[in-house]
Amino acid sequence: MPTFTYSAKNIQGGKVHGSLEAATRKTALQQLAAQKLRPLSISESGKDASTASKSNIPFSGLFSKRSSEVSSSSMRRSLALPFLQNLKELLNCGIQAGDALRLMSGRLSDPRLKFLSTQLWDELRQGRSLSETFRKQPKVFDESVVSLVEAGEATGSLNTVLTSIVSSMEERKRIQSNLFSALAYPVFLILITIGLVLLFLFLLLPRIQGLLSSLGGKLPASTKLLIFMADVLLNYGWIVAIGGALAVFGTISWRNSVNGRLKFDALILKVPFIGKFLRDLQVMRLTQILGLLLENGITMVQSLAMTERALTNYYMRERFTEARSKVVEGATLSAAFKSTGYFDEMSLDIFTVGENTGNVVPGLQQMARQYSESIDKIVKAFMGIISTGVLLFVFMFVGLIAFGIISAVFQLSSSLSGG
């Protein structure tokens, strides 16, 4: 009879190691469950762990070829939302997490999602909890998602937690989609303008200039201005392009350093309009995640620590770390939030009411809704300003080119008539 070595946690939370004899891996897991042990890892003695685990994955042969086309390096944070949406739908139908992952590993069309589901199912088969399997995929699931799933498993409300996580992610994705939509039209206009400039520089301007020179006509002032701009662009444009590329590369390299990232994130928050948008976006994310964590029984200090790691702006993360220290020292959460300078007075007043009643979750949810509405307004205003600005620039530039061409045509006509 095969012998299995295992590592598990007992009721007190301590780790235990040992070995047992069982006919199959499933039987070994059942024996551990009977001993009230939660397996962390289990493998058959004398076999390579990875080989043993692969041999115990149902239908693994069906997915081996497909899974080989992707790898862990292809895992991205963007996969979290579609994966959790599928998982939530299956769990809401009454399917257990293990069966849901098994079905997803066979039925999902996206090879990356299929690979992720197979990896998670493999880990789950070894006796790990769903949150532990998520923690082994840090490129896909951040710590706040893992903590929420862990809380949902502990309280028996995994379906509710997943629904809340998905709703929060869908809200952030909606905001990103609105922002990209707002930028699409201005970018389209800029591309058209660049096309007109290239057409003028390389097709129309040389012909007009050549005709006027051959006829001895003088160029009008507007056309001379266009020719001057064209000469500058053709002769020195490459220097500007190289300089711009070097500046962008240098900025990215500086931002990737520890001190540079902190200073860059602090500077970008001071940029008019953009700074407020990024600040409100981070605050909305913080209030959403913090509310979900507290709602599912995680302590205040733990929730704040987990939420901080979900912030992408390092400067704001540092400020919220200072706020958490104040909470640990005994300050109220509203006072700690106020010290950051990122919350408006109205939001803090609403939150303080909830804090006085002993339940801060409704206040956090209200704050999240308020900042979501604020972000929508900023996106709409941004869309209007950018669209108007780009339109004015395009019209002025195209008008200048048209006026220069028309002036040159009239001058050419006068030269031909005079000849």
C-alpha angles and dihedrals in degrees: 000000000000120000120223126200116208146183116207145158122244128215091274091055096251123137120247130185129198148118136254140181120245138155093234140007090253091055090050090054090050091052091052091049089051088055089052092246123141109217119230096177136352131182138168113255115249095024131097107258095227092049092049093050093048092050090056097054109103114234090004090144090061091057103034095091093044094045091051089064091066133039141189089275089067092059113114137179088244089070092065097079100049090042094051091044090057093043092049092052092052094046091049087057089060098259118142119244094250094050090045092055091047091052092046092050088059105034108037113104097207106087092211093053089045091051091048092049091049092050092049092045090052091053092045090052089059090064100264122139121248092254091052091052090049090051089059089062102059092157089064107029123043122214094261092058091047091050092049092050089048090052090048091053092048094049097038092241100110093134092054092046093050090049090053093047092050092048091052092049092047090053092054091046090051090055091049091049091051090051093050090047090052091054097043097078096046090048089050091053092048091052090051090050091051089050091052091049092052091047091052095045099047104028117021104030098053091051095048093045092048094050094049092047092051091050094045093239123152119242117240118244094253092054091047088054091052091048090050091050090047092050092050091049094047097043102036104019092094090056090053091047093050091045091050092048091050091048091051092046091048092049092049092048091048091047091052091060118088097244092036093054091052094048093043092051090049092050096047091055088061094055108110115254095352092062093054091048093052092044094051091045091055093045091050090051091048095050093046095051095039091051092050093049094048092044090058097052104265113142121255097248093046091047092051092049092050093045093051091059089057092061113099095197105083095199092055089045089056092050092051090049087058089049090052090053089056091052090052089052090055105269120139118256092241091054091048091049091049091053090062092062092221099106126076119230096248093056091047092050091053091047093048090057090057091045091054090053091053096247115094096171097085089048091052091048090051091049091050090053092048093051090046089056090046091053091050090054092048092050091050092048090046090051091052095047096045094044093048093045094049092046092052091048093048093047092048093047095044089045090053091050092046092048091048092050094045091048090051091049091052090048090050090049091051091049091051092048091048091049 
